[in-house]
Amino acid sequence: MMSTKLLLEKVSKVYSDGGRSVKVLDEVSLQVNAGELVAVVGPSGSGKSTFLSIAGALLSPSSGRIIIDNNEIHKLPEKKLNEIRLEKIGFVFQSSNLIPYLTVRDQLLLIPELAGQNNKEAEKRTDHLLMRLGLTHRQHNYPNHLSGGERQRVAIARAWMNDPEIILADEPTASLDSERGRNVIQMLADEVKLRDKAAIMVTHDTRMLDLCDRVVFIEDGRLTEQVKS
């Protein structure tokens, strides 16, 4: 039986713009199960970024339900939401957002340190992820000594450091060429299946869609179609 990691039910987001209401998301529903990498594709202004922010508990919906690993997050206070973001969700951004004065290894160890879990287990997890993503030989390098693909691999490793149930990736291949982009997304897909987790990738990059389990199209704030890739 498949385990549901993320469930959005009739989620809407409305903003006020000069006295008028603008509906950015319109009753969006999506279920993502363990072991799935789902791509969300749509034109600029379609609601992709808002969708990802709401799925990651960075933005509150105007209406609807959001359930992450059996937690109804739309009902939680901000303190609890911070815990959910730290413990249940890993983020990979369009730019790797690495801290320039930290080595690759320290980028990863910062995550458990923020969670008060900087211990031997964190060191073991760091070693495993560095090896898994082919970064062991780079662990003492700073971001400015890494290639674009290596920086994104570090960002993916960092996202896995808190052993999250869900990975949310926002245009993770935007600054990469086709080969490096495929390598990064293949690693993400492999990790999702290996760890029985779930991931959503917002992307314009149609070259990567064959690596995803499902492709979801969003336009004018609505999920218009879901297709098996």
N, C-alpha and C positions, 0 to 999 in steps of 0.2 A: 504494500500500500504506500502510495507516494505521500510524502510529508510536505505540507504547504508552508513555505517560509515567509511569503509576503502575499497579502490579500488586500486589494483595494476594491471597495464596493460603492458605486455611484458617487465617486468623489468629484466635487466641483470646487472651483476657485474663482471668486468674483472680486474684482478690484473696482475702486471708485476713481474715475478719471474725469475731472472737471465737472462733477455733478452727475455724471452718467455712470452706469454700471457696465463693466466690461467682464464678460465671462471667459476666462482663459482656459479653464477646464470645465467640461460639460458632462457630468455623470459618467466619469471614466471608471471602468471596472477591469481588473486584471488579477489573475492568480498566477503566482510563480512558485514552482515546486522545487524540492531538493534535486540537485543535479542538473538544473536547467540554466542555460545562458540565453536570455531573451534580448533581442535587439529592438529598440524603439526608434523608428525612422519617420521623419516628417520634415516639411519645409521650415524655413526660418519663421518664427512667430506662431508655430503650430501648437505650442504649449509643452514642448519636450522638456525644457529646463525647469518649468514650474512643476511638471509631473515628477521629475527626478528629485527635486527639492522636497516635495511633499512625501514621496516614498521614503526619503531619508530622514524624515522628522526634522528637517531644517525649516519647513514652512507649514503652517497650519491650514487645513482645508476649510472652505466655507461651509461645506456639508459633506456627508458621506462617512464611511468607516475605513480605517486603516489598521490592519492587524499584522504585526511582525512577530513571528515565533510565538504566537498565542497571546501577545500583548496588544490590547486596543490602544494604540499610541495616541490617537486623537483625543483621548480622555485624560491623558496624563499631565501632571504639572511639569513645569520647565526643568526642575531638578531631576525628575525621573526621566524626562526626555534626554537629558545630557547623558545619563547612564545608559539608556538604550543606544544612543549614537556611539558611545564609546565601546560598549560590550557586544552589540548585535550587528553593527553596520560598519563596513569598510568602504572608504571613498577613494576613487581614482579619478583625478581631474584631467582636464584637457592639457594643461601644462603640469608637469610632474609635481610642482610646488614643493620641491625639496628645500631644506634649510641649508643655505650655502656654506655655513661654517661647521656643519656636522658631516662626519664621514658616513659612508654607506651603512656601516654597522650601527653607528650611533643614531642614524635616521630611524632604524627599526627599533632600537632599544628605547627610544623616546616614548613610544606608544605604551608599553607596559609600565614605564616610569610614571606617566601621567595617570595611569590607573592604579598606582600604588602596588605594582606587581613586578618590580624589577628584581628578579631573583634568578636562580639557576635554571628554572624552567624557561624563563624568557631568553636566556642565553642559548639554550638548546633549540628553542623555536627559531631564533635568529640564524643559528648554524644550519638548520634544516632548510629554511627558506632561501638562504644565500646559495646553498648547494643546489636546491631544486630549480632555481631560476638562473643558474649559471653565473653567480655574482661573487663567489667565494674569493676569487683572485682580485676583486675590486673592493673588497670590504673596507679597506683603509683609505680609499680614495675619496676625494671631495667631489661634489656634483659637477664643478667646472672641468673635471678631468674625465667625465663620462660622455659617451655618445648619447644621442637622443633616445635610441632604443634602450640603452642601459639605464638611463634615468627613469624611463617608464617602467622598466622591470623592477627597479628599486621602489617605485610608487606602488606597484602591485604587491610586492613583498611586504611593504609597510602596511598596506590595507589588510593583509592577512594576519598581521601580528597579534591582533586581539581575538583571533579565531572567530570572526563574525559569522553570523548565519547568512548574511546577505552582502554582496559586493555591488556597489553602484558606481558605474564608470561613465563619465561625461566626456564624450569625444576623445577617447584615449589614444586614437591614432592620428589626430589632426596634424601633428607636426612631424609625422614619420612617413618614410617612403613605403611603397607597397610591401616589400619583403620584410622590413622591420615591423611594420604594422601587423602583418599576418603572424609573425613570431610572437608579438605581444598578446594578441587576442587568442592565439592557440594556447599559450601558457595560461591565460585566464580561464579558458574553457576547460583545460586539463585539470586545473586546480579545483574548479567548481565540482567536477565529477569525482575527482579523487577524494575530496573532503565532504562530499554529499551536501554541498551548500547551494546557494542560488545567486544569480547575478543578472543585473539589468545593465545594458549598455546603450546609451543614447548616442547615435552616430549619423553622420551624413555619408559615411564611407561604405558604399554598396559592395566594395571589394571584399569586405569581411563577413558578409551576411551568411555565406555558406558554412561558416564556422559556428553559427548560432543554432540553437535548437528550435527557436521560433523567431519570427519577425512580426512585429506589431507596428501598424501604421497609424500615425496620429495626424489629424488635420483639423484646424479650427477648433481645437480643444476636445476633439472626440476621437476615440479609437474606432477607426473605420473598417479595419480588416485585420485578421490574424491568419497568417499563412505558415504552414510548416516549411522550413527552409530545406 
